[in-house]
Amino acid sequence: MNVQNLAAFDPFADEGDPLGTDNDVGSQQNYIHIRIQQRNGRKTLTTLQGLPKEYDAKKLLKAFKKEFACNGTLVDDEEAGQVIQLQGDQRSKISTFLVEEGIPKATIKIHGF
């Protein structure tokens, strides 16, 4: 009798990565991370980081603000580089916008509740 289902399983790992093996910082750099942060009350803040260098963050921020009718800013972070912050929950809108611009959907990770 041979039991094969005793493999380790990480419930918090990303989909398609059952053991969470890509925890080192170098492998996280090739993903575009879209996160949501809770502000005070029902207000939220959407952040976009890990954008490839060939995209101009200022022009992208201007396009986001015009397309989504929200305010936003560009923040320089020591670890994450340039981070785009937008008011409100814009995660799905940013994702579809980036896919339409030619960025593969597999490189976009959406985090948050």
Buried (B, 14 or more C-beta within 10 A) or exposed (E): EEEEEEEEEEEEBEEEEEEEEEEEEEEBEEBBBBBBEEEEEEEBBBBBBBBEEEEEBEEBBEEBBEEBEBEBEEEEEEEBBBBBBBBBBBBEBBBEBBEEEEBEEEEBBBEEE
